[in-house]
């Protein structure tokens, strides 16, 4: 399937596909695992912070996320191993959902999908494999990874504020930042090797979180 070996990445893709397919045909499966702030906070169903990452809205949603995970996570696993991949991916899912939980803690809100984890892996790949590019549908040309890393923060921020589309921009952003934070903890050398980009991303993220803390309703409405 590829020139590199990535059995754990493939395993996550297969497991996610199986759970998602089960969710397509069963309202009970969706209800049991979907992200739901009220059930997480009131019933302490914390498993939803991770289990929702194994569900998807439809085949298109599933394909895009799993193709992206394999495209970026496969090389990461092949170069650095399965444990770092899992640490980055699942911490990003958790981090993205924790941000969503805080923003939507007083709302009736449901979400599903592995996008937060995928964004975390993409950000990890940007810093672990510098100098590359990212393809983003429907843009017909590759975007330099450093430009993507900065634009992603702005797009996610305005997407959260204006609720662009039926998309969990907050989970995307939280996943990307936690994924990068986890990568930094595992490989602190990326700070020295990508000092300017890392500093810009972290400064923008810190400013955004300060804004969200001071004006949470503006960000979620």
Steps between C-alpha positions, in 0.01 A plus 500: 500500500796731560874505523485538878368269770234646727302213658367702796382784277324246281352337811355833618358562153337156489359522854364850437342385176332204670359709786389773261325249274325356804390851592357561152253220554430531871363797689589317821870493408495872422319578822746294704822653370426847358645816657235653724608765757198452723551128537874543548457759775180386668537123468880495496507302176859601429554222248313717250800734489682228305229265372345775283822494298405155368167622358435691179202668340522326161734316265649820362584627849652163589705474180650849522604456863642151459679580175657803669595294805670237287672759278655688794496238777651223289832676437503622862461145632756364255760759604431544873303192605148404601511634857562865400232476232244374752603758760459785251179372341305415814621800700385718211155337496475552874633856485266601219201359682599665827499838325160419351378390842597832652354710218173306486467406867167680536356403163316213340778395266599175330816426304686207349807430290875453520586841356660629820737203509574529129580871538738414783681246281515748210657765724746243635599409145546867407760542773658156486534510120563871431510640150204299373158598374137420573220435252166645612185434300387688290824699463662354184863566601709394801520753785843539666477339841615812686224706335240233571599493869430873539192525276340204674489689831332805347250294300408289803461810716265679262322173431428465873379857533270490198410129511607442141340183374412194702864470611654472846763769450567509873590129507723550195686786662528336841621178340763678291642692796501204739652285228779753459545529878529121530747490212705773668507305827617189315745674268601838647758539223222616264496832686861569404465367148179695428540784748317774311202290389468332839508836678242651265262206537530493878463878533187500284360205695567668834333819382201306375454313825518826695231639272282194544540516877390862511223471244388135490151573375625705206718208394228239525214704358 
